[in-house]
Amino acid sequence: MEQAFVDSGYPPEIACTITGSGRDVGSKFGPDKRLELISFTGSTGVGRTVNEQIATRFGKSIMELGGNNGAIIMDDADLNLSLNAVFFAAVGTAGQRCTTLRRLFLHEKIYDEFIARLVDKYKQVQVMSFFFFCNLLLYFITIQLFIIGDPWDSNTLCGPLITKEAVKDYEKGIAAVKKSKSSKISIGGNVLKRPGNFVEPTIVETTHSEPFVNEELFAPVLYVMKFKKFEEAVAMHNSVVHGLSSSLFTKRHDHIFTWLSSVGSDCGIVNVNIGTSGAEIGGAFGGEKETGNGRESGSDSWKQYMRRSTCTINYSSVWIKQLMQSSIQNMTFMKKKSKHIDNEKH
């Protein structure tokens, strides 16, 4: 970033990086009146505290907070397209994108087939992660198998969780699922026994009524639920407190336009036949409800960082008089010139 400013002819001091915990460093920013606008990315809980600090001094804020993102797959959807989109959105970056897919709603007619195919897809990740750590077999494995591991490797799909605390949150989430009588773990649910904060991508078949479904677990855990009617799926999708990214997979135009309307998805990012994660690059990025406020990127982003003013310039009566006199003189001159031209013609 510093080099980009230098190359553009700007002082690099424009952008500074201050490293430290939110408690020690971030807490100083909210109350500081010198910061006219604060753009915050983090959890809903911390964002609420920061927003309150900023609001107390009537400052401006952009909040990019939690996202309990959902996707609906109708019975007429392209299942191959849907399967790959769900897999990438739920497993990629170890479930640590704000746009990661966390809730999946499947139409009852395609539920069994889709679950079976999705579990098979996840099994590839499990097998790959096992072989990845067997050094004696590395010679026999193609590069495509290196799918759980070093996030710097371009072939890695699922890296580690960010901290040990994140691993503990994953374990707490799995424990809550195991206590539920109406839920089952179809695949995954374990911490990998190897150096680092690696966990298994997990599929949980459950019901909408389970409390843990309404909470954002920042890990590769996908909650799958069944529905009968489109309207039912939309209602379940919109019932959570977050509203960042959403997807609908269907070929029916009536469902598409309903999904994109005011009675459809209540999220800031509303997709059709593409996953919840990755398509928003270049668009106005942000969410609704407890996901926060404002937008980053896209056509409106620059407005967030500007001060909007309505300007009126008053030219006093002296200026108006001079302007009128000048206009009259010009009109008289043009009239005389026109008369002179007419005489020449005669």
PyMOL commands that set and color helices and strands:
alter all, ss='L'
color gray80, all
select helices_A, chain A and resi 2-7+12-14+26-28+44-56+79-95+111-132+135-140+143-145+164-179+211-214+230-238+253-259+301-304+317-345
alter helices_A, ss='H'
color red, helices_A
select strands_A, chain A and resi 37-41+60-64+69-73+101-107+184-187+202-205+221-227+242-243+245-249+269-272+288-289+292-293
alter strands_A, ss='S'
color yellow, strands_A
deselect
rebuild
show_as cartoon
